[in-house]
Amino acid sequence: MGKRKAFEIAFVGLKPGIHEFTYEVNDDFFAEIENREFENCIAVVKVQLDKKSNFLMLKFEIGGKADVVCDRCGNTLNKDLWDEFNILVKMVDNPEEMNQLEEDPDVFYISKTESHLHLNDWIFEFVSLSVPNQKMCTEEEFGGDKCNKEVLEKLKAMEVKEVENNANAIWKGLENFKNKEEDNN
């Protein structure tokens, strides 16, 4: 329960206007999550809450670093995390029904009687989305000390075979065309 309280905002006592919160998350925060695409995560999550009378505007800024597996060679890379996300939280009488009907993922509903905003799920989601889609070395690093040379050699050999196979397939098609033309004459 203590872990959950560390990532919640008691917004009822806040005055209308902008309020800022900062959270630091690491692998302990993600310990219960299986099948995540990163390890050794150290992220800072800045949350800007703009409180209005019937809704809350939340802006999440994610920054930090995490270890990911290279898509090309399979070795571990340390990548920067950075992104921004916005969520509109509306206070309504029937939040469960409204959340089921809402199509916009950036809009969330809570009960008018709610006093705390729980950020755990959003923090996990936004840190996960901050991991780069393509997890590869930069062009300058490619083939360097961090790359798995064995895997790169196998990929290169497979690429050469694929080019040879494609080249043969192209000519085979042309031979068929040539044979049909000779039959017509």
Steps between C-alpha positions, in 0.01 A plus 500: 500500500789739574631463144161600358470807724841621384355551150171670574392861522247620756350762270196594712706723730678676213399849390395547138799559276825330409682265737818304426610162631816299432536125533809286459443143388741212461484123462334467841197683359480254207580185702148355475476558124592202282605518135614859500742610228756664728711452813715714728258786454562827674235753402381834627131567447390862530127548532339838451143503630275787397199485732168638376157479660375187316813357344876460531756545223808284550824533307759225550863562401714187497879506505765247588686194377429128467675191366335342195589212270630604159261404219794428271760306700328412830750672730398736778490872423443788738245735342362839596135527597319817412141586418201708604140389551178681585196363679168674561331369815129583525296465816160339440231300682548178299875464425497124424236540229664812357846334485349207308333732248793740458698445180771758565786340699601843630171548689432323829205524737494484879219533750405844630550355849859392426771681697821338371642449154693172464790537254660151506343368180562821308862518615562142390326555165677828424847376597439193282391719209813714546724207407606550136312284247819412315755381748824502305846649517548830327678488163821613671478219759395227252756220491683646800584354840136481610386291199493121495742427214384137464139599438601780261704254291205259481267783396747607232523145365121470494474829313743383231303174452174694475642729231626199302163323527312812393731553203440142379125534546491812284682331211280190522196715437664659197591157359134398511406816313769431240375139450141619442618751239692228310191279499295779343746538210 
